[in-house]
Amino acid sequence: HFHHVIELLRFRQGTLSGIFLSAVFQFSYTAVFGAYTAFIFIRTGHLIGPVLCHSFCNYMGFPAISTAMEHPHRLTVLSSYLMGVILFFLFLFPFTDPAYYGLPTPVCTLTSSPSSLCLS
């Protein structure tokens, strides 16, 4: 399904529907990324994490999934993408554990009853 969206964006760049699809895709991607960087800040209390994450993601760009689909070793490439996503979710809470980050105090620990974001 995602491959079809990328193809639609590529072939309909000048059309109104292509522009709309591109805007919706970009807005969605930005919203998810914004939530992720806010999560990092809330869990760690540091600004350097979200800034470095933002810089790295801007440099790398969105994964070229449509190009990966055309690669001669597409199964290996797509498996690597999938493994990256799985590892990302497995290590998300352990790597952002507020106990690892000293001062400043992580934002999630400042309330009288810490939310589930503070729990590892």
C-alpha positions in Angstrom: 0.0 0.0 0.0 2.8 2.4 1.0 4.5 1.7 -2.3 1.4 2.8 -4.2 1.3 6.1 -2.3 4.9 6.8 -3.2 4.2 6.0 -6.9 1.1 8.3 -6.8 3.2 11.1 -5.4 5.9 10.6 -8.1 3.5 10.5 -11.1 1.1 13.2 -9.9 3.4 15.8 -8.6 1.9 18.7 -10.6 -1.8 17.7 -10.1 -4.0 18.9 -7.4 -4.5 15.4 -5.9 -0.8 14.8 -6.0 -0.1 18.0 -4.2 -2.8 17.2 -1.6 -1.4 13.6 -1.1 2.1 15.0 -0.7 0.9 17.5 1.9 -1.0 14.9 3.9 1.9 12.5 3.8 4.4 15.2 4.9 2.0 16.5 7.6 1.6 13.0 9.0 5.3 12.2 8.9 6.0 15.5 10.7 3.4 14.9 13.3 4.8 11.4 14.2 8.3 12.8 14.2 7.2 15.7 16.5 5.6 13.3 18.9 8.8 11.2 19.0 11.0 14.2 19.7 8.6 15.4 22.4 8.7 11.9 23.9 12.5 12.0 24.0 12.5 15.4 25.7 9.9 14.3 28.3 11.7 11.1 29.1 15.2 12.5 29.3 14.8 16.2 30.3 17.6 17.1 27.8 17.3 19.1 24.7 20.3 17.7 23.0 18.5 14.3 22.3 15.7 15.8 20.3 18.0 18.2 18.5 20.4 15.5 17.5 17.5 13.2 16.5 16.0 16.0 14.4 19.4 16.7 12.7 20.0 13.1 11.9 16.5 12.5 10.5 16.8 15.6 8.4 20.1 14.4 7.0 18.9 10.9 6.3 15.5 11.7 5.0 12.6 9.4 4.7 13.5 5.8 3.8 13.5 5.1 0.1 11.1 2.2 0.3 10.1 2.5 -3.4 13.7 2.2 -4.4 14.2 -0.7 -2.0 11.3 -2.5 -3.7 13.3 -2.3 -7.0 16.6 -3.4 -5.5 18.0 -6.8 -6.7 18.3 -7.9 -3.0 15.0 -6.4 -1.9 14.2 -9.1 0.6 17.4 -8.3 2.5 16.9 -4.6 2.3 13.3 -4.8 3.4 14.2 -7.2 6.1 16.8 -4.8 7.4 14.1 -2.0 7.4 11.8 -4.3 9.4 14.5 -5.3 11.8 15.3 -1.6 12.3 11.7 -0.8 13.1 11.4 -3.8 15.5 14.7 -2.8 17.3 13.5 0.8 17.5 10.4 -0.2 19.4 12.2 -2.7 21.6 14.8 -0.2 22.7 12.6 2.9 22.9 11.9 2.7 26.6 15.1 1.2 27.8 17.3 3.8 26.0 15.2 6.7 27.3 14.9 5.5 30.9 14.8 8.7 33.0 17.1 7.0 35.6 20.0 7.2 33.0 19.8 11.0 32.7 20.9 13.2 35.5 20.2 16.9 35.7 18.1 18.5 34.4 15.4 16.3 35.9 13.3 14.7 33.2 10.0 16.5 32.8 8.0 13.3 33.3 9.2 13.0 36.9 8.1 16.4 38.0 4.4 15.6 38.6 3.1 14.3 42.0 2.0 11.1 40.3 4.4 10.3 37.4 2.7 9.1 34.2 3.4 5.9 32.4 6.0 7.8 30.4 8.3 7.7 33.4 7.9 4.0 34.0 10.5 1.8 32.4 
